[in-house]
């Protein structure tokens, strides 16, 4: 029978195998632990044969230099074998699909600098001056690779202004158990999975048996393109303009105004911030001019070509002595330029933006159809710098009227209490359209006649203790029962509420959150007397709710006390005058704040299971 000769290996591989085999034989003869030394020796030889050299790249370098590598001598091939010419080496690793130099995992806000995010391209040297450290100093891919690119960020606080230091290095994994070759290229990036449905379910079942066993073949995964989403604004999505986003200045880390804050859909905001400027250069600062806030055109929906212009609805001019003047014709004064004038030794810059209020109208489909702006322009002297600016933006749905609130969420002092009644169990709270007529008291007049002021009421305003009254004249001809019914209706008014809203913005459908009105009747019985209600005392208990920095007023209890008195029957021809009164009292029942401390953290330190390998 002909003898078959085993396949012959390349010269470098045979030398490596011979070296490893010889090393194994020596270790066995000397009765030494062979495993660890054999692995280290083989790994060093394979690394030398691979010929990879680490490369270090920084922004300051224009060229790269390979680090020196020491090669181990290889064992010569056997005499009867003819060595083959080595094949050209090629890097079997696929090109990374992610550029770590352009990757920034802490950049969470588009077109806005994130605090302590050194890789954020929107940050400038002014932003770096308030940074404390880089939240993510190293950006890299999979740490299990033997060699990969890594972007290193740091801050140079010795420079004026502080600067960001960026380095792109080729990081070497010191572990001998690292990934040198990968044959599954799709694993280097995320893919959009195909969502199963009725049309592709059978196909996905057939293709989900496993991966291909061919190590050199590229695994191709066919994915359907994402279905086109209906273009619309959703809650929290930044409002797009023809060039960028609708800017809404706000304070960031301090009270100073930051102009790169984009406005978000359906997010009502009202902020105040301080502007520190050089008054001599006020005409060159675009964020102080009216055109900066009125010239952008908002896209009707994201990515569309339809633009909605911002219409200036009102312009109010404020002088140095705080007097206000409203301009009648806003069309001709839309682009009022900034003007710097000199008044003696003082300099004054006029037409500076002091207040901006946006009103955006949207549809149920998430489209912006109208944009209005109301501005307050003023004159600022050098003695007034720095000055304060106010910015507000709110959204109104099409074909709806805005419902005024008594607070958001807590009650505001001076606004009426929201109240109503529940017509039947399980239904929502019914309220009158007149928010000043939901909970009322008697209104005092100069005549002090109860029968003449019937129907004249005054609203109960949060935080205001009030008292009112009138006089009622009784005669023998009037029946006591009819008088009692009339006076009770006079005290309570028409439609006395059963519930009071705990917050100024409470919804009518949230019945369980509303505070019931506890109605109490006090009477005193006397023989041969007429029982008449003479007073209605309402007590409202409220508390401070939420954070100590911004507490919100919340109503927790409402009690209405109807007080009746006994009056003897009047004789024929005699008249009696009775004083009728109503009162409301607000009582603060807030509990004193108590300092709270977190529990002391416990240290649960555990060593990895292979910490003492290979000694134990």
C-alpha positions as CSV (number, residue, x, y, z in Angstrom):
1,X,0.0,0.0,0.0
2,X,1.3,3.5,-0.8
3,X,2.2,5.5,2.2
4,X,0.5,8.8,2.7
5,X,2.5,11.6,3.9
6,X,0.9,14.1,6.4
7,X,0.4,17.6,5.2
8,X,3.4,19.8,5.5
9,X,3.2,23.0,7.5
10,X,4.8,26.3,6.6
11,X,8.3,26.9,7.9
12,X,7.3,29.4,10.6
13,X,4.5,27.2,11.9
14,X,6.7,24.1,11.9
15,X,9.4,26.0,13.8
16,X,6.9,27.3,16.3
17,X,5.5,23.7,16.8
18,X,9.0,22.3,17.1
19,X,9.9,24.9,19.7
20,X,6.8,24.3,21.7
21,X,7.3,20.5,21.5
22,X,10.9,20.7,22.5
23,X,10.0,22.9,25.4
24,X,7.3,20.4,26.5
25,X,9.8,17.5,26.3
26,X,12.4,19.3,28.5
27,X,9.8,20.2,31.1
28,X,8.6,16.6,31.3
29,X,12.2,15.3,31.7
30,X,12.9,17.8,34.5
31,X,9.6,17.0,36.2
32,X,8.6,20.7,36.4
33,X,5.1,22.2,36.1
34,X,4.9,22.5,32.3
35,X,1.5,24.1,31.7
36,X,2.2,27.7,32.7
37,X,5.6,28.0,31.1
38,X,4.5,26.3,27.9
39,X,1.6,28.7,27.5
40,X,3.8,31.7,28.1
41,X,6.5,30.5,25.7
42,X,4.0,29.6,22.9
43,X,2.2,32.9,23.3
44,X,5.4,34.9,23.1
45,X,6.4,33.1,19.9
46,X,3.1,33.6,18.3
47,X,3.1,37.3,19.1
48,X,6.6,37.6,17.6
49,X,5.6,35.8,14.5
50,X,2.5,37.9,14.0
51,X,4.6,41.0,13.7
52,X,2.1,43.5,15.2
53,X,3.5,46.7,16.5
54,X,1.5,49.1,18.7
55,X,1.0,52.5,17.3
56,X,0.5,55.7,19.4
57,X,-1.3,58.7,17.8
58,X,-2.1,62.0,19.3
59,X,-3.5,65.2,18.0
60,X,-0.1,66.9,18.4
61,X,1.8,64.3,16.3
62,X,1.9,64.3,12.5
63,X,3.4,60.9,12.1
64,X,3.3,57.5,13.9
65,X,6.2,55.4,15.0
66,X,6.1,51.6,15.7
67,X,7.3,50.4,19.1
68,X,10.4,48.1,18.9
69,X,9.6,44.4,19.2
70,X,12.1,41.7,20.1
71,X,11.8,38.5,18.0
72,X,12.7,35.0,19.4
73,X,14.9,32.8,17.3
74,X,13.0,30.0,15.6
75,X,14.2,26.3,15.4
76,X,15.5,25.4,12.0
77,X,13.3,23.1,9.9
78,X,14.1,19.4,9.5
79,X,16.9,18.5,7.0
80,X,14.7,16.5,4.6
81,X,12.0,19.3,4.4
82,X,12.2,22.1,2.0
83,X,11.0,25.4,3.6
84,X,8.3,27.2,1.7
85,X,8.3,30.9,1.0
86,X,6.3,32.8,3.6
87,X,3.0,34.2,2.4
88,X,2.4,37.9,2.7
89,X,0.9,38.6,6.1
90,X,-2.5,40.4,6.3
91,X,-4.4,41.6,9.4
92,X,-7.4,39.2,9.7
93,X,-9.3,41.7,11.9
94,X,-12.1,43.6,10.2
95,X,-12.0,47.3,10.2
96,X,-13.9,48.7,13.2
97,X,-17.2,50.2,12.2
98,X,-17.1,52.7,15.2
99,X,-14.7,55.6,15.1
100,X,-13.8,56.1,18.8
101,X,-12.5,59.6,18.0
102,X,-16.0,60.6,16.9
103,X,-17.9,58.6,19.6
104,X,-19.2,60.5,22.6
105,X,-21.4,58.5,24.9
106,X,-22.0,61.4,27.3
107,X,-23.3,63.7,24.6
108,X,-27.0,63.5,25.6
109,X,-28.3,66.9,24.4
110,X,-28.0,67.9,20.7
111,X,-26.6,71.4,20.1
112,X,-26.0,71.8,23.8
113,X,-22.9,71.4,25.9
114,X,-23.3,68.6,28.5
115,X,-21.6,69.3,31.9
116,X,-18.3,67.5,32.4
117,X,-18.6,65.8,28.9
118,X,-15.1,66.5,27.5
119,X,-15.9,64.7,24.2
120,X,-19.0,66.9,23.5
121,X,-18.3,68.8,20.2
122,X,-20.7,71.6,21.3
123,X,-18.6,72.6,24.3
124,X,-16.3,75.6,24.0
125,X,-13.4,76.9,26.1
126,X,-15.9,79.0,28.1
127,X,-17.7,75.8,29.0
128,X,-14.5,74.0,30.0
129,X,-13.9,76.7,32.6
130,X,-16.8,75.4,34.7
131,X,-15.9,71.7,34.3
132,X,-14.5,69.9,37.3
133,X,-13.3,66.8,35.5
134,X,-14.0,64.6,32.5
135,X,-17.0,62.3,33.3
136,X,-15.7,59.8,30.7
137,X,-12.0,60.1,30.3
138,X,-11.4,57.1,28.0
139,X,-13.6,56.1,25.0
140,X,-12.8,52.7,23.5
141,X,-14.5,49.7,21.9
142,X,-14.4,46.1,23.2
143,X,-11.8,45.8,26.0
144,X,-11.3,42.1,25.2
145,X,-9.4,42.8,22.0
146,X,-5.6,42.5,22.1
147,X,-5.1,45.8,20.3
148,X,-7.5,48.6,19.6
149,X,-7.9,52.3,19.3
150,X,-8.7,54.4,22.4
151,X,-9.6,58.1,22.7
152,X,-8.3,59.7,25.9
153,X,-9.7,63.1,27.1
154,X,-8.4,65.3,29.9
155,X,-8.5,69.0,30.9
156,X,-5.6,71.5,31.1
157,X,-6.6,73.9,33.8
158,X,-3.2,75.7,33.7
159,X,-4.1,77.2,30.4
160,X,-6.1,80.4,30.2
161,X,-8.8,79.7,29.2
162,X,-8.8,76.0,30.2
163,X,-8.4,73.6,27.2
164,X,-9.3,70.1,26.4
165,X,-6.5,67.6,25.7
166,X,-7.3,64.8,23.3
167,X,-5.1,61.8,22.5
168,X,-5.8,58.9,20.2
169,X,-3.6,55.9,21.2
170,X,-3.4,52.3,20.2
171,X,-4.1,50.5,23.4
172,X,-2.5,47.0,24.0
173,X,-4.3,44.5,26.2
174,X,-1.7,42.9,28.6
175,X,-3.8,39.8,29.2
176,X,-2.7,36.6,27.3
177,X,-6.4,35.6,27.1
178,X,-7.5,38.4,24.6
179,X,-9.2,38.3,21.3
180,X,-6.7,38.6,18.4
181,X,-8.9,37.5,15.5
182,X,-12.6,37.9,15.1
183,X,-14.5,36.1,12.3
184,X,-17.9,37.5,13.0
185,X,-18.0,41.0,11.6
186,X,-21.6,41.9,12.4
187,X,-20.7,41.5,16.1
188,X,-18.7,44.7,15.9
189,X,-21.8,46.8,15.5
190,X,-25.5,46.9,16.4
191,X,-28.0,45.9,13.8
192,X,-31.7,46.6,13.7
193,X,-33.6,43.3,14.4
194,X,-36.3,42.4,12.0
195,X,-39.6,42.5,13.8
196,X,-41.7,39.3,13.3
197,X,-45.1,39.7,11.6
198,X,-47.5,37.6,9.6
199,X,-45.5,38.0,6.4
200,X,-42.0,37.1,7.6
201,X,-42.6,34.8,10.5
202,X,-41.9,31.6,8.5
203,X,-38.8,33.0,7.0
204,X,-37.4,34.0,10.4
205,X,-38.1,30.5,11.8
206,X,-36.0,28.9,9.1
207,X,-33.1,31.3,9.4
208,X,-32.9,31.1,13.2
209,X,-31.1,27.7,13.4
210,X,-27.7,29.1,14.2
211,X,-24.6,30.7,12.7
212,X,-22.4,29.6,9.8
213,X,-19.4,27.4,10.7
214,X,-17.2,28.9,8.0
215,X,-14.7,31.0,9.9
216,X,-13.6,33.1,6.9
217,X,-17.0,33.8,5.4
218,X,-18.9,37.0,6.1
219,X,-22.3,36.5,7.8
220,X,-24.8,38.6,5.9
221,X,-27.9,39.5,7.8
222,X,-30.7,40.9,5.7
223,X,-32.8,43.5,7.6
224,X,-35.7,45.4,6.3
225,X,-35.4,49.1,6.4
226,X,-37.2,50.8,9.2
227,X,-40.8,51.7,8.3
228,X,-41.2,55.4,7.6
229,X,-42.6,57.0,10.7
230,X,-45.2,59.6,10.3
231,X,-43.5,63.0,10.7
232,X,-44.7,64.8,13.8
233,X,-43.5,66.4,17.0
234,X,-43.7,64.3,20.1
235,X,-43.4,65.4,23.7
236,X,-39.9,66.5,24.5
237,X,-38.7,66.6,20.9
238,X,-36.6,69.8,20.2
239,X,-38.3,72.3,17.9
240,X,-36.5,72.5,14.6
241,X,-35.9,75.6,12.6
242,X,-34.7,76.2,9.1
243,X,-31.1,76.3,10.3
244,X,-31.0,74.6,13.7
245,X,-33.3,74.6,16.8
246,X,-35.4,77.2,18.4
247,X,-33.1,78.6,21.1
248,X,-34.5,79.3,24.6
249,X,-32.0,81.0,26.9
250,X,-31.9,79.6,30.5
251,X,-29.5,79.4,33.4
252,X,-27.2,76.3,33.4
253,X,-24.7,75.9,36.3
254,X,-25.2,79.5,37.5
255,X,-27.7,82.3,37.2
256,X,-26.0,83.5,34.0
257,X,-27.9,83.0,30.7
258,X,-27.0,80.2,28.4
259,X,-28.2,80.7,24.9
260,X,-27.8,77.2,23.5
261,X,-30.8,75.7,25.3
262,X,-33.3,74.3,22.7
263,X,-37.0,74.6,23.3
264,X,-38.9,71.2,23.5
265,X,-42.4,70.4,22.2
266,X,-45.1,70.6,24.8
267,X,-42.6,71.6,27.5
268,X,-43.8,74.9,29.1
269,X,-41.0,76.8,30.5
270,X,-40.6,80.1,32.4
271,X,-37.1,81.0,33.5
272,X,-35.1,84.0,34.7
273,X,-31.4,84.5,34.1
274,X,-28.7,87.2,34.5
275,X,-26.9,88.8,31.5
276,X,-23.4,90.2,32.0
277,X,-22.2,92.2,29.0
278,X,-19.8,94.9,28.0
279,X,-22.2,97.8,27.3
280,X,-20.0,99.3,24.7
281,X,-20.3,96.2,22.6
282,X,-24.1,95.7,23.1
283,X,-24.8,96.4,19.4
284,X,-22.7,93.4,18.4
285,X,-24.4,90.8,20.7
286,X,-27.2,89.2,18.7
287,X,-28.9,87.6,21.7
288,X,-29.9,91.1,22.9
289,X,-31.7,92.0,19.7
290,X,-35.3,91.4,18.8
291,X,-34.4,89.8,15.5
292,X,-32.7,86.9,17.2
293,X,-36.0,85.8,18.7
294,X,-38.4,86.7,15.9
295,X,-36.5,85.8,12.7
296,X,-36.2,82.0,13.1
297,X,-38.8,80.0,11.2
298,X,-40.0,76.8,12.9
299,X,-40.5,73.7,10.8
300,X,-44.1,72.5,10.8
301,X,-43.0,69.0,11.5
302,X,-39.4,67.6,12.0
303,X,-37.5,67.5,8.7
304,X,-40.3,69.1,6.6
305,X,-39.9,72.0,4.1
306,X,-43.0,73.9,5.5
307,X,-41.9,76.7,7.7
308,X,-43.9,78.6,10.2
309,X,-42.8,82.2,10.8
310,X,-42.8,83.8,14.2
311,X,-45.2,86.8,14.4
312,X,-44.5,89.6,16.7
313,X,-47.8,90.3,18.5
314,X,-46.8,92.9,21.1
315,X,-43.9,95.2,21.7
316,X,-43.6,97.1,25.0
317,X,-40.9,99.6,25.6
318,X,-39.5,100.2,29.1
319,X,-37.6,103.4,29.9
320,X,-34.9,103.9,32.5
321,X,-37.5,105.1,35.0
322,X,-39.5,101.8,34.5
323,X,-42.4,103.4,32.6
324,X,-44.0,101.1,30.0
325,X,-45.2,102.1,26.5
326,X,-46.9,99.7,24.1
327,X,-46.3,100.2,20.4
328,X,-49.5,100.1,18.4
329,X,-47.9,99.1,15.0
330,X,-45.6,96.2,15.4
331,X,-45.1,95.5,11.7
332,X,-42.8,98.5,11.1
333,X,-40.9,98.1,14.4
334,X,-40.1,94.4,14.2
335,X,-36.5,94.9,13.4
336,X,-35.8,97.6,16.0
337,X,-31.9,97.7,16.1
338,X,-29.8,98.1,19.2
339,X,-28.6,101.7,19.7
340,X,-25.8,102.8,22.0
341,X,-26.1,106.5,23.1
342,X,-24.1,108.6,25.4
343,X,-25.8,110.7,28.1
344,X,-23.1,112.7,29.7
345,X,-20.6,110.4,31.4
346,X,-23.0,107.5,31.2
347,X,-23.7,105.1,28.2
348,X,-27.1,103.7,27.5
349,X,-28.0,100.9,25.2
350,X,-31.7,100.9,24.0
351,X,-34.0,98.2,22.5
352,X,-32.4,95.5,24.6
353,X,-34.5,92.3,25.1
354,X,-35.7,92.1,28.7
355,X,-38.6,89.7,28.4
356,X,-39.6,87.2,25.6
357,X,-42.8,85.1,25.7
358,X,-43.5,82.5,23.0
359,X,-47.0,81.2,22.3
360,X,-47.0,78.2,20.0
361,X,-50.2,76.6,18.6
362,X,-50.2,72.9,17.7
363,X,-52.6,70.3,16.3
364,X,-53.6,66.8,17.4
365,X,-51.3,65.5,14.7
366,X,-48.2,67.0,16.4
367,X,-47.8,69.9,14.0
368,X,-46.9,73.5,14.7
369,X,-49.3,75.8,12.8
370,X,-48.7,79.2,14.5
371,X,-46.0,80.9,16.5
372,X,-46.4,84.2,18.3
373,X,-43.9,86.2,20.4
374,X,-44.5,89.0,22.9
375,X,-41.4,91.0,23.8
376,X,-40.4,93.7,26.3
377,X,-37.6,96.0,25.1
378,X,-35.8,98.4,27.5
379,X,-33.0,100.7,28.0
380,X,-30.0,99.6,30.0
381,X,-27.3,101.9,31.4
382,X,-23.9,101.0,32.6
383,X,-25.0,101.2,36.2
384,X,-27.7,98.5,35.6
385,X,-25.2,95.8,34.3
386,X,-25.6,92.9,35.0
387,X,-29.4,92.9,34.3
388,X,-32.0,90.2,34.4
389,X,-34.0,88.7,31.5
390,X,-37.1,86.6,31.5
391,X,-38.1,84.0,29.0
392,X,-41.3,82.0,28.7
393,X,-42.8,79.5,26.2
394,X,-46.1,77.8,26.3
395,X,-48.1,75.6,23.9
396,X,-51.8,75.9,23.0
397,X,-53.8,73.2,21.2
398,X,-55.7,74.2,18.2
399,X,-59.5,75.0,18.6
400,X,-59.2,75.0,22.4
401,X,-59.1,77.8,24.9
402,X,-56.4,77.9,27.5
403,X,-57.8,77.1,31.0
404,X,-56.4,79.5,33.6
405,X,-55.0,77.7,36.7
406,X,-54.7,78.8,40.3
407,X,-51.2,77.4,40.5
408,X,-48.9,74.8,38.9
409,X,-49.0,72.7,40.8
410,X,-49.4,74.5,44.2
411,X,-51.8,77.4,44.8
412,X,-50.6,80.9,44.3
413,X,-51.6,83.5,46.8
414,X,-54.4,85.7,45.5
415,X,-55.9,83.3,43.0
416,X,-59.3,81.7,43.5
417,X,-59.8,78.2,45.0
418,X,-60.9,75.6,42.5
419,X,-64.0,73.8,43.7
420,X,-66.9,71.7,42.4
421,X,-69.4,69.0,43.2
422,X,-69.9,65.4,42.2
423,X,-73.4,64.8,40.7
424,X,-73.3,61.1,41.1
425,X,-71.0,58.4,42.5
426,X,-68.3,57.4,40.0
427,X,-68.5,60.6,37.9
428,X,-65.9,63.4,37.7
429,X,-66.0,66.8,39.4
430,X,-68.4,69.3,37.9
431,X,-67.2,72.9,37.9
432,X,-68.6,76.2,36.7
433,X,-67.0,77.9,33.9
434,X,-66.5,81.0,36.0
435,X,-63.4,80.2,38.1
436,X,-64.2,83.1,40.4
437,X,-67.6,81.7,41.2
438,X,-66.7,78.2,42.3
439,X,-66.4,79.0,46.1
440,X,-67.7,82.4,47.2
441,X,-68.7,84.5,50.2
442,X,-71.2,87.2,50.8
443,X,-70.2,90.6,49.5
444,X,-70.6,93.6,51.8
445,X,-72.3,96.7,50.4
446,X,-73.0,100.1,51.8
447,X,-76.7,99.4,52.3
448,X,-76.0,96.3,54.5
449,X,-79.3,94.8,53.5
450,X,-79.2,91.0,53.2
451,X,-82.3,90.8,51.0
452,X,-81.0,93.5,48.6
453,X,-77.5,91.9,48.1
454,X,-78.8,88.4,47.4
455,X,-76.7,87.0,44.5
456,X,-73.8,89.4,45.0
457,X,-70.8,87.3,45.9
458,X,-67.0,87.6,46.2
459,X,-64.6,84.8,45.4
460,X,-62.5,83.0,48.1
461,X,-58.9,83.8,47.3
462,X,-56.1,81.6,48.5
463,X,-54.2,83.0,51.4
464,X,-56.6,85.8,52.1
465,X,-58.6,85.8,55.3
466,X,-61.9,87.5,54.6
467,X,-65.1,88.5,56.5
468,X,-68.3,90.0,55.2
469,X,-71.8,90.5,56.5
470,X,-75.2,92.2,56.2
471,X,-78.3,93.0,58.3
472,X,-81.6,91.1,58.2
473,X,-84.8,92.8,59.5
474,X,-87.5,90.4,60.8
475,X,-91.2,91.1,61.5
476,X,-94.0,89.0,62.9
477,X,-95.5,88.7,59.4
478,X,-92.6,86.6,58.1
479,X,-92.7,82.9,58.8
480,X,-89.6,81.6,60.7
481,X,-89.2,78.6,58.4
482,X,-89.1,80.7,55.3
483,X,-86.7,83.1,56.8
484,X,-84.3,80.2,57.8
485,X,-84.3,78.8,54.3
486,X,-83.7,82.2,52.8
487,X,-80.8,83.0,55.1
488,X,-79.1,79.6,54.6
489,X,-79.3,80.0,50.8
490,X,-77.9,83.5,51.3
491,X,-74.9,82.2,53.3
492,X,-74.1,79.2,51.1
493,X,-74.8,80.8,47.7
494,X,-76.0,79.0,44.6
495,X,-74.4,75.6,44.2
496,X,-72.1,75.3,47.3
497,X,-69.3,72.9,46.4
498,X,-68.7,69.5,47.8
499,X,-65.0,69.2,46.9
500,X,-62.0,71.6,46.7
501,X,-59.0,70.9,44.5
502,X,-55.8,70.1,46.5
503,X,-53.6,71.9,44.0
504,X,-54.2,74.7,41.6
505,X,-53.9,72.5,38.5
506,X,-55.8,69.4,39.8
507,X,-57.7,67.6,37.1
508,X,-61.5,67.1,37.4
509,X,-61.3,63.4,36.6
510,X,-59.0,62.7,39.5
511,X,-61.8,62.6,42.1
512,X,-59.9,60.7,44.7
513,X,-57.3,63.5,44.9
514,X,-59.9,66.2,45.7
515,X,-60.5,67.3,49.2
516,X,-64.2,66.9,50.5
517,X,-65.8,69.8,52.2
518,X,-66.9,68.8,55.8
519,X,-70.2,70.7,56.4
520,X,-71.0,71.1,60.1
521,X,-74.3,72.6,61.5
522,X,-74.4,74.1,65.1
523,X,-77.7,75.0,66.7
524,X,-79.0,76.1,70.0
525,X,-82.5,75.0,71.1
526,X,-84.8,77.3,73.0
527,X,-88.5,76.9,73.7
528,X,-90.8,79.0,71.6
529,X,-87.9,80.4,69.5
530,X,-87.0,80.7,65.9
531,X,-83.8,78.9,64.7
532,X,-82.0,81.0,62.2
533,X,-78.5,80.5,60.6
534,X,-76.5,83.6,61.3
535,X,-73.0,82.8,60.2
536,X,-71.0,80.6,57.9
537,X,-67.3,80.1,58.9
538,X,-65.0,78.3,56.3
539,X,-61.6,77.0,57.5
540,X,-59.1,75.9,54.9
541,X,-56.0,74.0,56.1
542,X,-53.0,73.9,53.8
543,X,-49.5,72.7,54.0
544,X,-46.2,73.2,52.2
545,X,-45.6,70.2,49.9
546,X,-42.4,69.2,48.1
547,X,-38.9,70.5,48.3
548,X,-37.7,73.1,50.8
549,X,-36.2,75.1,47.9
550,X,-39.6,75.4,46.1
551,X,-42.5,74.4,48.3
552,X,-45.9,74.1,46.8
553,X,-49.1,75.0,48.6
554,X,-51.5,72.1,49.0
555,X,-55.0,72.1,50.6
556,X,-55.5,69.2,53.0
557,X,-58.8,69.9,54.7
558,X,-61.8,72.2,54.3
559,X,-64.5,72.7,56.9
560,X,-67.7,74.8,56.6
561,X,-69.4,75.5,59.9
562,X,-73.0,76.8,59.7
563,X,-73.9,78.4,63.0
564,X,-77.6,78.9,64.0
565,X,-79.0,80.9,66.9
566,X,-82.4,80.9,68.6
567,X,-84.5,84.0,68.5
568,X,-87.8,84.5,70.4
569,X,-90.9,85.1,68.3
570,X,-91.4,88.8,67.7
571,X,-94.6,90.4,68.9
572,X,-97.1,92.0,66.6
573,X,-95.7,95.2,65.1
574,X,-92.2,94.8,66.5
575,X,-89.1,94.4,64.3
576,X,-85.8,92.7,65.0
577,X,-82.5,93.2,63.2
578,X,-80.1,90.2,62.9
579,X,-76.5,90.4,61.8
580,X,-75.6,87.8,59.2
581,X,-71.8,87.1,58.5
582,X,-69.5,84.9,56.5
583,X,-65.8,84.4,57.0
584,X,-63.0,82.3,55.6
585,X,-59.7,81.5,57.4
586,X,-56.5,79.9,56.0
587,X,-54.5,77.9,58.5
588,X,-50.9,76.7,57.7
589,X,-50.5,73.2,59.2
590,X,-47.1,72.5,57.7
591,X,-44.9,70.2,59.8
592,X,-41.4,71.5,60.5
593,X,-38.8,70.1,58.2
594,X,-36.6,67.4,59.6
595,X,-33.1,66.8,58.4
596,X,-32.7,63.3,56.9
597,X,-29.5,61.4,56.5
598,X,-28.8,58.5,54.3
599,X,-27.6,55.2,55.8
600,X,-23.9,54.7,56.0
601,X,-22.7,52.7,53.0
602,X,-21.5,49.2,53.6
603,X,-18.5,47.9,51.9
604,X,-19.1,44.5,50.3
605,X,-15.7,43.7,48.8
606,X,-15.2,40.3,47.2
607,X,-12.2,39.0,45.4
608,X,-12.6,37.3,42.0
609,X,-12.6,33.5,42.1
610,X,-9.2,33.4,40.2
611,X,-7.5,36.1,42.2
612,X,-4.7,33.7,43.5
613,X,-4.4,31.8,40.2
614,X,-2.1,29.9,39.5
615,X,-0.8,29.6,43.1
616,X,-3.9,28.0,44.6
